Amino acid sequence: MSKPFDVCIRGDGVVGRTLALLLARERLRVALVARPHPTAATADVRAYALNSASRGLLETLRAWPDASFATPVREMQVWGDDGGRLDFSAQSVAQQALAWIVDVPALEQQLIQAVRYQPQIETVAAPVQAALNVICEGQKSSSRHEFGPKGSLNWTVKPYPQKAIAARLDADQPHHGVARQWFAGGDILALLPLSGPAGNSLALVWSVSTERAGALEKLPPEEFCAALQAVCGQEVGHLQLSSERVGWPLALSKAEHWVGPGWALAGDAAHTVHPLAGQGLNLGLADAACLAGVMAQREYWRDLGDEKLLRRYERARKADVAAMGAVTDGLHGLFAQPDGRWQALRNWGMKGFAHSALLKNWVARQAAGL
């Protein structure tokens, strides 16, 4: 007869697999519920900006992708919509990189391999009994409703009137490890370096109004790239699409209750923020690290599903997540205002910020996870 499971993790994405590996390292027996993944009709174009804390965590699990799939960001350039500009450099904070732009399929494969060779983890097709259930299924979790007071976690959603468009691009000149972002007329355009420091591939994340997103997604590739160039000019050279475009609606969402007797939420199942700061996966990986740390430091007599124990995790993470949610929501609200007076105010602010080395270095260190 097989040993009972200590933890059942519902969701086998990056956060779920990372948490499983961390808990297995504590000699806990983990069931990882893997949902069937349909064969994708198009290539996965996702790429995430991971900070130093996330990189260190994944390296301890031997799950960090090789250099061709994790490109260091040496510099970040941010443009406002009327001459405002900010520049951040890794050198200014004495770091190798401000962040790393990581190819998500490559990261997932590293985690899949690590899980495969961890005997404390068993992949299962459906939830099993365990002292602790952790929901890591993302913001559209199908099992979150099973937990919480009266079957509700008070999941609240503030939808933004925007949609994100992601794609891969090739430029006719190398990116030199520079990430670039434009705030223009309510839209937010980010071009992130891929394929190594000397590469010329870019990951696009373009947040635009829902109406405009529909039109952009239907444009022929040449016209879509022309619309991009109208925003970024020749800063990255001539652009060509190298993938399909993928879009999704944007929202600020959160659960009021993250834990209860025998259960906890982590990652996007507990919270989502606007992608303009590139911190979504960093927050989820910090959840995994914190929850595993709480389990490792629990009193010997406490059950894994003890609600008082799990509250330590909730208290430790809620403040950081709320702060990041407030920052991204505030920036979105500021740059979404089309009025000329708001435009003048935000560009005055950007220019003042650019002259404050102390403030710039503090923000750079925060973004890098230092």
Residue pairs with C-beta under 8 A, 6 or more apart in sequence:
3 29
4 29
4 129
4 130
5 29
5 30
5 31
5 122
5 128
5 129
5 130
5 131
6 23
6 28
6 29
6 30
6 130
6 131
6 132
6 304
7 20
7 23
7 28
7 29
7 30
7 31
7 130
7 131
7 132
7 133
7 134
7 304
8 30
8 31
8 33
8 124
8 127
8 128
8 129
8 130
8 132
8 133
8 134
9 16
9 19
9 20
9 23
9 30
9 31
9 32
9 33
9 133
9 134
9 136
10 16
10 33
10 127
10 133
10 134
10 135
10 136
10 137
10 141
10 143
11 33
11 35
11 135
11 136
11 137
11 138
11 141
11 267
11 269
12 32
12 33
12 34
12 35
12 123
13 108
13 136
13 137
13 138
13 267
14 104
14 107
14 108
14 111
14 281
14 284
14 285
15 136
15 266
15 267
15 268
15 281
15 284
15 285
15 287
15 288
16 32
16 134
16 136
16 137
16 266
16 267
17 32
17 63
17 108
17 111
17 112
17 114
17 115
18 57
18 58
18 61
18 63
18 111
18 285
18 288
19 134
19 136
19 266
19 287
19 288
19 291
19 292
20 30
20 32
20 115
20 118
20 121
21 61
21 63
21 111
21 114
21 115
21 118
21 121
22 61
22 288
22 289
22 292
23 30
23 120
23 292
23 295
24 30
24 118
24 120
24 121
25 61
25 292
26 292
26 295
26 296
27 120
28 120
28 295
28 304
29 120
29 122
30 120
30 121
30 122
31 121
31 122
31 124
31 127
31 128
31 130
32 115
32 121
32 122
32 123
32 124
33 124
33 125
33 126
33 127
33 128
34 123
34 124
34 125
35 137
42 243
42 244
42 246
43 243
43 244
44 104
44 105
45 166
45 167
45 168
45 203
45 243
45 244
45 246
46 103
46 104
46 105
46 166
47 101
47 102
47 103
47 104
47 192
47 194
47 203
48 101
48 102
48 104
48 107
48 278
48 280
48 281
49 73
49 99
49 100
49 101
49 102
49 179
49 192
49 278
49 279
49 282
50 58
50 70
50 99
50 100
50 101
50 102
50 281
50 282
50 285
51 99
51 279
51 282
51 367
51 368
51 369
51 370
52 95
52 97
52 99
52 368
52 369
52 370
53 282
53 285
53 286
53 289
53 369
53 370
54 281
54 282
54 285
54 286
54 369
55 64
55 70
55 100
57 285
57 288
57 289
58 64
58 107
58 110
58 285
61 111
61 114
62 110
62 114
63 107
63 110
63 111
63 113
63 114
64 70
64 110
65 102
65 103
65 106
65 107
65 110
66 106
67 196
68 195
68 196
69 102
69 103
69 106
69 107
70 100
70 101
70 102
70 103
70 106
71 100
71 101
71 102
71 177
71 193
71 194
71 195
71 196
71 197
71 199
72 90
72 96
72 97
72 99
72 100
72 177
72 197
73 90
73 97
73 98
73 99
73 100
73 101
73 177
73 178
73 179
73 192
73 193
74 89
74 90
74 91
74 97
74 98
74 176
74 177
74 178
74 197
75 87
75 88
75 89
75 90
75 98
75 176
75 177
75 178
75 179
76 86
76 87
76 88
76 89
76 98
76 178
76 179
76 180
76 181
76 364
76 367
77 85
77 86
77 87
77 178
77 179
77 180
77 181
77 235
78 85
78 86
78 87
78 88
78 180
78 181
78 182
78 183
78 350
79 85
79 180
79 181
79 182
79 183
79 184
80 183
80 346
80 347
80 350
81 182
81 183
81 184
81 185
81 335
81 343
81 346
81 347
82 343
82 344
82 347
83 347
83 351
84 346
84 347
84 348
84 349
84 350
84 351
84 354
85 350
85 351
85 354
86 350
86 353
86 354
86 360
87 354
88 98
88 360
88 363
88 364
88 367
89 98
89 364
90 96
90 97
90 98
90 368
92 357
92 360
92 361
92 364
93 361
93 364
93 365
93 368
93 370
95 368
95 370
97 177
97 368
98 179
98 364
98 367
98 368
99 179
99 278
99 367
99 368
101 179
101 192
101 193
101 194
101 203
103 194
115 121
115 123
127 133
127 143
131 262
131 303
131 304
131 305
132 262
132 263
132 264
132 295
132 304
132 305
132 310
133 147
133 262
133 263
133 264
133 305
134 263
134 264
134 265
134 266
134 291
135 141
135 143
135 144
135 147
135 263
135 264
135 265
135 266
135 269
136 266
136 267
136 269
136 284
137 143
137 144
137 269
138 267
138 268
138 269
139 251
139 253
139 268
139 269
139 272
141 269
144 153
144 155
144 255
144 265
144 269
145 151
145 152
145 153
147 153
147 260
147 263
148 154
148 255
148 257
148 260
149 257
149 260
153 255
153 256
153 257
153 265
154 255
154 256
154 257
155 253
155 254
155 255
155 256
156 253
156 254
156 256
157 251
157 252
157 253
158 251
158 252
158 253
158 329
159 249
159 250
159 251
160 249
160 250
160 251
160 252
160 274
160 332
161 209
161 210
162 207
162 208
162 209
162 210
162 213
162 249
162 250
162 332
163 207
163 208
163 209
163 210
163 213
163 214
163 247
163 248
163 249
163 250
164 205
164 206
164 207
164 213
164 247
164 248
164 250
164 275
165 204
165 205
165 206
165 207
165 208
165 213
165 216
165 217
165 245
165 246
165 247
166 203
166 204
166 205
166 206
166 245
166 246
166 247
167 203
167 204
167 241
167 242
167 243
167 244
167 245
167 246
168 194
168 201
168 202
168 203
168 204
168 241
168 242
168 243
169 191
169 201
169 202
169 203
169 204
169 225
169 228
169 239
169 240
169 241
169 242
170 200
170 201
170 202
170 239
170 240
170 242
171 200
171 201
171 202
171 236
171 237
171 238
171 239
171 240
172 200
172 237
172 238
173 200
173 236
173 237
174 198
174 199
174 200
175 191
175 193
175 194
175 199
175 200
175 201
175 202
175 236
176 193
176 197
176 198
177 193
177 197
178 193
179 190
179 191
179 192
179 193
180 190
180 191
180 232
180 235
180 236
181 188
181 189
181 190
181 191
181 276
182 188
182 189
182 190
182 231
182 232
183 335
183 346
184 231
185 338
186 209
186 335
186 336
186 337
186 338
187 206
187 207
187 208
187 209
187 212
187 231
188 206
188 207
188 276
188 332
188 335
189 204
189 205
189 206
189 207
189 228
189 231
189 232
190 204
190 205
190 206
190 276
190 278
191 202
191 203
191 204
191 232
191 236
192 202
192 203
192 204
192 205
192 278
193 199
193 201
193 202
193 203
194 201
194 202
194 203
195 201
200 237
201 242
202 236
202 239
204 228
205 275
206 216
206 228
207 250
207 274
207 275
207 276
208 216
210 249
213 247
216 224
216 227
216 245
217 245
217 247
219 227
221 240
221 241
224 241
224 245
225 239
225 240
225 241
228 239
229 238
229 239
250 274
250 275
251 272
252 272
252 273
252 274
252 325
252 328
252 329
253 271
253 272
254 270
254 271
254 272
254 321
254 322
254 325
255 265
255 269
255 270
255 271
258 264
258 265
258 270
258 313
258 314
258 317
258 318
259 265
259 307
259 310
259 311
259 313
259 314
260 307
260 310
261 305
261 306
261 307
262 305
263 305
263 310
264 291
264 310
264 313
264 314
266 284
266 287
266 288
266 291
267 283
267 284
267 287
267 288
268 280
268 284
270 287
270 321
271 283
271 321
271 325
272 280
273 279
273 280
273 283
273 321
273 324
273 325
273 328
273 329
274 328
274 329
274 331
274 332
276 328
276 331
276 332
277 324
277 327
277 328
277 331
277 367
279 324
279 328
279 367
282 369
283 320
283 321
283 324
286 317
286 320
287 313
287 317
290 313
290 316
290 317
291 313
294 309
294 310
294 312
294 313
294 316
295 304
298 304
298 306
298 309
302 308
302 309
303 309
334 342
334 346
335 346
337 343
337 346
353 359
353 360
354 360
